[in-house]
Amino acid sequence: MDDLANLVFPGQQVAVTWDGSSSTEALKEFVSKLQEVVALRGKVSVENIERLLLSAHADSSFDAILLGMVQGTQCIHSSEVLAEVARILKPGGALIIQEPVAAGAGAQLRTPEHLSSVLKLSGLTEVTQLLQEPLNPEQKQGVVELLGYNGNDVSTIRIRAKKPNYEVGSSRQLSLPKRKTAEKPSVDPAAAKLWTLSASDMNDDDVDILDSDELLDQEDLKKPAPSSLLASGCGEGSEKKRKACKNCTCGLAEELEAEKTPSTVPKAAPSACGNCYLGDAFRCASCPYLGMPAFKPGEKVLLNPTKLQDA
């Protein structure tokens, strides 16, 4: 840790985290060297990484925070811990984080790119990689035992990130330059009149109004054959086995359905004398309307099927 002078500076308030993967002797030695760097005006605070979220540190308490820097530490720092670090760092303060990473996505291990992304999402900026080096056999054994990862692509990485020069949650009113009101472009009066229409511009005597019926010829007035209204593929098959296409809209589906349903309306009975509508006094002996009241010509009359007889 001879490079501590490049990570922290005299007079700073510094926090150091540790966990069970590092020895007490290694922690004491690291804190002692760190205290020499910050000198008498500075202060070094030690926190267990598992208790950091429960600490009572006020916002913007530290100039620098060191995570995973104690020798022997094999710790993966959660997003919650990194967000807490961003809270207790002073504006412009620095975070130095060191943890094992994998070249590919592995169990509990981030890639270097993923770690940088998590730091940025925690509110930190100027994320810079300081070093990346392979693990020694003792460190590899610690990764296997503590993190459960047995890959050969593991290395240790050290990254520096800074808190922006403002408090978390701070706000500031933006002073935007006032936009000048754009002047309306000049319009040529002749062009404006060309695209303007009023009631006084139109004289009924000068306007030829076309009758819409004149636009239709005799061919247009002819009733189309039902077969011409069928969609492509609709009604294909023999006369007895015609089938409507799926989602039929031309009326064939309703027509076929009506053919399947037997009609309950009796057929119109033939009249021999043509006086059936006048009443029983004018009807012949075989009239099917005998016993029924008189009705108007053309009026629809339903006969009782039990009274129908051949004329």
C-alpha positions in Angstrom: 0.0 0.0 0.0 2.8 2.4 -0.8 0.5 4.3 -3.2 -1.8 5.5 -0.4 -0.4 9.0 -0.8 -2.0 9.0 -4.3 -5.4 8.0 -3.0 -5.9 10.2 0.1 -4.4 13.5 1.2 -3.4 15.2 4.5 -6.3 16.7 6.5 -9.0 14.5 4.9 -11.8 12.7 6.7 -11.4 9.1 5.5 -13.6 6.0 6.0 -12.3 2.4 5.6 -14.4 -0.7 5.4 -13.5 -4.3 6.3 -15.2 -7.7 6.5 -14.5 -11.1 7.8 -12.3 -12.1 4.9 -9.5 -9.9 6.1 -7.4 -10.4 9.2 -7.4 -8.1 12.2 -3.6 -7.6 11.8 -4.0 -6.6 8.2 -6.7 -4.1 9.1 -4.6 -2.5 11.9 -1.6 -2.2 9.6 -3.6 -0.6 6.8 -5.3 1.9 9.2 -1.9 2.8 10.7 -0.4 3.6 7.4 -3.5 5.6 6.4 -3.4 7.7 9.5 0.2 8.6 8.7 -0.9 10.0 5.3 -3.9 12.1 6.6 -1.7 13.4 9.4 -3.0 14.9 12.7 -5.6 17.2 11.0 -7.2 14.2 9.3 -9.2 11.4 10.7 -9.7 7.7 9.8 -13.0 6.0 10.6 -13.3 2.2 10.4 -16.7 0.5 9.5 -17.7 -3.1 9.0 -19.1 -3.3 5.5 -22.1 -5.3 6.8 -22.9 -2.5 9.3 -22.4 0.5 7.0 -26.1 0.8 6.1 -26.9 0.9 9.9 -24.4 3.6 10.6 -25.5 7.1 11.8 -23.1 9.1 9.5 -24.5 12.4 8.4 -24.7 13.4 4.8 -21.4 14.5 3.3 -19.2 13.3 6.2 -16.1 12.0 4.4 -13.6 13.3 1.8 -12.7 9.8 0.8 -14.0 6.2 1.3 -12.0 3.1 0.7 -13.9 -0.2 0.0 -12.2 -3.6 -0.1 -8.7 -2.1 0.2 -7.6 -4.1 3.3 -5.2 -6.9 2.3 -7.0 -10.2 2.0 -10.5 -8.7 1.5 -12.7 -10.6 -1.0 -16.0 -8.7 -1.0 -18.6 -7.9 -3.5 -20.2 -4.5 -2.7 -23.9 -4.3 -3.2 -25.7 -1.5 -4.9 -27.2 -0.4 -1.6 -23.8 0.0 -0.1 -22.6 2.1 -3.0 -25.7 4.3 -2.8 -24.9 4.8 1.0 -21.3 5.7 0.1 -22.6 8.3 -2.4 -24.7 9.8 0.4 -22.0 10.1 3.1 -19.3 11.4 0.7 -18.7 15.1 0.5 -19.4 16.8 -2.8 -16.2 16.2 -4.9 -15.2 13.4 -2.6 -13.6 10.2 -3.9 -14.4 6.6 -3.6 -11.7 4.0 -4.0 -13.1 0.5 -4.5 -11.3 -2.8 -5.0 -13.0 -6.1 -5.6 -12.6 -9.3 -7.6 -14.1 -9.4 -11.1 -14.5 -11.9 -13.8 -14.0 -11.6 -17.6 -17.4 -13.2 -18.2 -20.6 -13.1 -16.1 -20.2 -15.5 -13.2 -21.8 -16.4 -9.9 -21.8 -13.3 -7.7 -19.0 -11.7 -9.7 -19.3 -8.6 -11.9 -17.4 -7.8 -15.0 -15.3 -4.6 -14.9 -17.8 -2.9 -17.2 -20.7 -3.9 -14.9 -18.9 -2.6 -11.9 -18.3 0.8 -13.6 -22.0 0.9 -14.6 -23.2 0.2 -11.0 -21.0 3.0 -9.7 -22.5 5.4 -12.2 -26.0 4.3 -11.3 -25.2 5.0 -7.6 -24.7 8.6 -8.4 -20.9 8.7 -8.8 -19.1 10.2 -11.8 -15.5 10.3 -13.3 -15.2 6.5 -12.9 -11.6 5.6 -13.6 -9.9 2.2 -13.5 -6.6 2.4 -11.6 -5.3 -1.1 -11.9 -6.3 -4.7 -12.7 -4.1 -7.6 -11.8 -4.5 -11.4 -11.5 -5.0 -13.1 -8.2 -2.4 -15.0 -6.3 -3.1 -18.6 -5.2 -4.2 -17.4 -1.7 -6.6 -14.9 -3.2 -8.0 -17.4 -5.6 -8.7 -19.8 -2.7 -10.5 -17.0 -0.9 -12.7 -16.3 -3.9 -13.6 -20.0 -4.1 -14.4 -20.4 -0.4 -16.1 -17.0 0.2 -17.8 -16.2 -3.1 -18.3 -19.7 -4.6 -16.6 -19.0 -7.9 -14.0 -21.4 -9.3 -13.4 -19.8 -12.7 -10.0 -19.1 -14.2 -10.9 -15.6 -15.4 -10.9 -13.9 -12.0 -8.8 -10.8 -11.4 -8.8 -7.9 -8.9 -9.7 -4.4 -10.0 -9.3 -1.0 -8.4 -11.5 1.9 -9.5 -11.7 5.5 -8.4 -15.0 7.4 -8.7 -16.1 10.9 -7.5 -19.2 12.4 -6.1 -20.4 15.4 -8.1 -19.9 18.9 -6.7 -23.4 19.1 -5.2 -25.4 17.4 -2.6 -27.6 14.4 -3.3 -31.2 15.7 -3.9 -30.1 19.4 -4.3 -31.9 21.5 -6.8 -31.2 24.8 -8.7 -33.4 26.9 -10.8 -32.3 27.1 -14.3 -32.1 30.6 -15.9 -33.0 30.1 -19.5 -32.5 32.9 -22.0 -35.7 34.5 -23.1 -36.6 33.7 -26.6 -37.4 36.7 -28.8 -40.9 36.6 -30.3 -40.5 35.8 -34.0 -42.0 38.4 -36.2 -44.8 37.2 -38.5 -43.7 37.0 -42.1 -45.2 39.4 -44.5 -48.0 38.0 -46.7 -48.7 39.1 -50.2 -52.3 40.4 -50.3 -52.9 38.9 -53.7 -51.7 35.5 -52.5 -53.9 35.7 -49.4 -56.9 36.5 -51.5 -56.2 33.6 -53.7 -56.5 31.1 -50.8 -59.5 32.9 -49.2 -63.1 32.1 -50.1 -66.1 34.0 -48.8 -69.8 34.0 -49.6 -69.5 37.2 -51.7 -66.9 35.6 -53.9 -69.5 33.2 -55.4 -72.4 34.2 -57.7 -75.1 31.5 -58.0 -75.7 32.5 -61.7 -72.1 31.9 -62.5 -71.8 28.5 -60.9 -72.9 25.3 -62.7 -74.3 22.9 -60.2 -74.1 19.3 -61.4 -76.9 16.8 -60.6 -75.3 13.8 -59.0 -77.7 11.5 -60.9 -76.3 12.7 -64.2 -72.9 11.3 -63.3 -74.4 7.8 -63.4 -75.2 5.9 -66.6 -77.5 3.0 -67.3 -74.8 0.5 -66.5 -74.3 2.0 -63.0 -78.0 1.8 -62.3 -78.2 -1.9 -63.0 -78.5 -4.2 -60.0 -75.4 -6.3 -59.8 -75.7 -10.1 -59.9 -75.3 -11.7 -56.4 -72.5 -13.9 -57.7 -70.5 -10.8 -58.6 -70.6 -9.6 -55.0 -68.9 -12.8 -53.7 -65.4 -12.4 -52.4 -62.6 -14.5 -54.0 -63.0 -18.1 -52.9 -66.4 -17.5 -51.4 -69.1 -19.9 -52.6 -66.7 -22.3 -54.2 -67.8 -25.9 -54.6 -70.8 -27.6 -56.1 -74.3 -26.1 -56.0 -75.3 -28.4 -53.2 -72.1 -27.9 -51.1 -71.4 -24.2 -51.4 -69.3 -22.9 -48.6 -68.8 -19.3 -47.4 -65.2 -18.2 -46.8 -64.0 -17.4 -43.3 -65.3 -14.0 -42.0 -67.7 -13.7 -44.9 -69.0 -10.2 -45.5 -70.8 -10.6 -48.8 -74.0 -12.2 -47.4 -73.4 -15.8 -48.6 -72.9 -17.0 -45.0 -76.4 -15.6 -44.0 -77.9 -17.0 -47.2 -76.6 -20.5 -46.5 -77.7 -20.3 -42.9 -81.2 -19.3 -44.0 -81.4 -22.3 -46.3 -80.6 -24.6 -43.4 -83.3 -23.1 -41.2 -86.8 -24.3 -42.3 -89.3 -21.5 -42.9 -92.3 -21.3 -40.5 -94.2 -18.9 -42.7 -96.8 -20.7 -44.9 -96.6 -20.2 -48.6 -99.1 -17.8 -50.2 -102.3 -19.6 -51.2 -103.4 -19.3 -54.8 -106.7 -17.4 -55.5 -109.1 -18.6 -58.3 -111.5 -15.6 -58.3 -109.3 -12.7 -57.2 -111.9 -11.6 -54.7 -110.5 -13.2 -51.6 -109.7 -9.9 -49.9 -113.4 -8.7 -50.0 -114.8 -11.1 -47.5 -116.7 -14.4 -47.3 -119.7 -12.9 -49.4 -117.4 -12.7 -52.4 -115.2 -15.8 -51.9 -115.7 -19.1 -53.7 -116.4 -22.3 -51.9 -112.8 -23.5 -52.0 -111.3 -20.2 -50.9 -108.5 -20.7 -48.3 -109.5 -17.4 -46.7 -113.0 -18.5 -45.7 -113.9 -17.4 -42.2 -111.2 -14.7 -42.1 -112.0 -11.0 -42.1 -111.6 -8.9 -45.2 -108.2 -7.3 -45.9 -106.7 -4.7 -48.2 -105.1 -5.8 -51.5 -101.4 -6.4 -51.0 -101.7 -6.7 -47.3 -99.7 -9.6 -45.9 -102.1 -12.2 -44.4 -100.8 -15.3 -42.5 -103.0 -18.4 -43.0 -103.4 -21.2 -40.5 -101.6 -24.2 -42.1 -104.4 -26.5 -40.9 -106.9 -24.6 -43.1 -104.9 -24.6 -46.3 -106.3 -26.7 -49.1 -105.4 -27.0 -52.8 -107.5 -24.7 -55.0 
